[in-house]
């Protein structure tokens, strides 16, 4: 092997080592958060990256059809006073819940810096309880939680 071939082989090998040895895998925001908080990794039953836009869309598909159905049924069965009353209640509940969700999402939107923050849906087990909701994370640190529900599991005695 000539000196030129040896030098070329060493240069190629060196470039290979530099490009593979010095590179790090890009971590997903989820994995980056879990690596920054290894002590709580096992507590998460669910941890999924999401966005305010995704949440708004899901809620629209949940509540808007109920409102439309109530309006159409009310028009079709206007002579049935009991049914109209129930449809009024259904529509009022759907509108109230949808508005509440939209207010929550507006708050999330104002809290989030899209350049640095990640929004996660989570379900977390702690002791005898579970907490679910959304959390805003920046550089591996929880900035804010938007708690959707909490549950406590009571001990059950055998008869």
C-alpha positions as CSV (number, residue, x, y, z in Angstrom):
1,X,0.0,0.0,0.0
2,X,1.4,3.3,-1.0
3,X,1.8,6.3,1.3
4,X,-0.9,8.1,-0.6
5,X,-3.4,5.2,-0.1
6,X,-2.5,4.9,3.6
7,X,-3.0,8.6,4.1
8,X,-6.3,8.5,2.2
9,X,-7.5,5.5,4.3
10,X,-6.6,7.4,7.6
11,X,-8.4,10.5,6.5
12,X,-11.5,8.6,5.6
13,X,-11.4,6.7,8.9
14,X,-10.8,9.9,10.8
15,X,-13.8,11.6,9.2
16,X,-15.9,8.6,9.9
17,X,-15.0,8.7,13.6
18,X,-15.5,12.4,13.8
19,X,-18.9,12.4,12.2
20,X,-20.2,9.4,14.2
21,X,-18.4,9.8,17.5
22,X,-19.2,13.5,17.9
23,X,-22.9,13.4,16.9
24,X,-25.7,12.9,19.4
25,X,-29.2,11.6,18.5
26,X,-31.9,14.3,18.4
27,X,-34.1,13.5,21.3
28,X,-37.9,14.0,21.1
29,X,-39.2,16.5,23.6
30,X,-40.8,13.6,25.4
31,X,-37.6,11.7,25.8
32,X,-35.7,14.9,26.7
33,X,-38.2,15.6,29.5
34,X,-38.0,12.0,30.8
35,X,-34.2,12.0,30.7
36,X,-34.1,15.3,32.6
37,X,-36.4,13.8,35.2
38,X,-35.4,10.1,35.6
39,X,-36.9,9.8,39.0
40,X,-40.5,10.3,37.8
41,X,-40.3,8.4,34.5
42,X,-42.1,5.3,36.0
43,X,-44.9,7.4,37.4
44,X,-46.2,8.4,34.0
45,X,-48.9,6.1,32.7
46,X,-49.3,8.3,29.6
47,X,-47.2,11.1,28.3
48,X,-47.9,12.4,24.8
49,X,-46.9,15.5,23.0
50,X,-49.8,17.6,21.8
51,X,-50.7,21.1,20.7
52,X,-53.4,23.6,21.6
53,X,-54.6,23.3,18.0
54,X,-55.0,19.6,18.3
55,X,-56.9,20.0,21.5
56,X,-59.2,22.6,20.1
57,X,-60.0,20.4,17.1
58,X,-60.8,17.4,19.3
59,X,-63.1,19.5,21.5
60,X,-64.8,21.0,18.4
61,X,-65.6,17.5,17.2
62,X,-66.9,16.5,20.6
63,X,-69.2,19.5,21.4
64,X,-70.3,21.0,18.1
65,X,-72.1,18.0,16.8
66,X,-74.1,17.8,20.1
67,X,-75.2,21.4,19.7
68,X,-76.2,20.9,16.1
69,X,-78.2,17.7,16.9
70,X,-80.0,19.5,19.7
71,X,-80.9,22.4,17.4
72,X,-82.2,20.1,14.6
73,X,-84.2,17.8,16.9
74,X,-85.7,20.8,18.6
75,X,-86.9,22.1,15.2
76,X,-88.2,18.6,14.1
77,X,-90.0,17.9,17.4
78,X,-91.1,21.4,18.5
79,X,-94.5,20.1,19.6
80,X,-93.0,17.8,22.2
81,X,-92.4,20.1,25.2
82,X,-90.6,17.5,27.3
83,X,-88.2,16.7,24.6
84,X,-87.6,20.3,23.7
85,X,-86.8,21.0,27.4
86,X,-84.3,18.1,27.5
87,X,-82.7,19.3,24.3
88,X,-82.4,22.8,25.7
89,X,-80.5,21.3,28.7
90,X,-78.3,19.2,26.4
91,X,-77.4,22.2,24.3
92,X,-76.8,24.5,27.3
93,X,-74.5,21.9,28.8
94,X,-72.6,21.4,25.6
95,X,-72.2,25.2,25.0
96,X,-71.0,25.8,28.5
97,X,-68.5,23.0,28.5
98,X,-67.2,24.0,25.0
99,X,-66.8,27.6,26.1
100,X,-65.0,26.5,29.2
101,X,-62.6,24.4,27.2
102,X,-62.0,27.3,24.7
103,X,-61.1,29.6,27.6
104,X,-58.6,27.0,29.0
105,X,-57.0,26.6,25.5
106,X,-56.8,30.4,25.1
107,X,-54.9,30.5,28.4
108,X,-52.6,27.7,27.3
109,X,-51.9,29.6,24.0
110,X,-50.9,32.7,25.9
111,X,-48.7,30.7,28.3
112,X,-46.8,28.8,25.6
113,X,-43.7,30.0,23.9
114,X,-43.7,27.9,20.7
115,X,-40.0,28.3,20.3
116,X,-39.0,26.8,23.7
117,X,-42.0,25.0,25.2
118,X,-43.8,21.7,24.7
119,X,-47.3,20.8,25.7
120,X,-47.9,17.2,26.9
121,X,-51.1,15.3,27.8
122,X,-50.2,13.2,30.8
123,X,-51.6,10.6,33.2
124,X,-49.5,10.2,36.3
125,X,-49.7,7.8,39.1
126,X,-48.6,9.0,42.6
127,X,-49.2,6.9,45.6
128,X,-52.9,5.8,45.6
129,X,-53.9,8.4,43.1
130,X,-53.8,9.4,39.5
131,X,-53.7,12.8,38.0
132,X,-54.5,13.6,34.3
133,X,-54.2,16.8,32.3
134,X,-51.8,18.8,30.3
135,X,-48.5,20.2,31.3
136,X,-46.3,22.8,29.8
137,X,-42.6,21.9,29.8
138,X,-39.5,24.1,29.0
139,X,-36.0,22.6,29.0
140,X,-37.0,19.6,30.9
141,X,-38.8,21.5,33.7
142,X,-42.6,21.6,34.2
143,X,-43.7,25.2,34.0
144,X,-47.4,24.8,34.5
145,X,-50.0,22.0,34.8
146,X,-53.6,22.2,33.6
147,X,-55.2,19.5,35.7
148,X,-58.1,17.8,34.1
149,X,-58.9,15.2,36.7
150,X,-57.6,13.5,39.8
151,X,-58.6,10.1,41.3
152,X,-57.8,8.4,44.5
153,X,-57.9,4.7,44.8
154,X,-59.3,3.6,48.1
155,X,-58.4,0.4,49.9
156,X,-61.0,-2.2,49.5
157,X,-61.5,-4.7,52.3
158,X,-62.3,-8.2,51.5
159,X,-65.5,-9.6,53.2
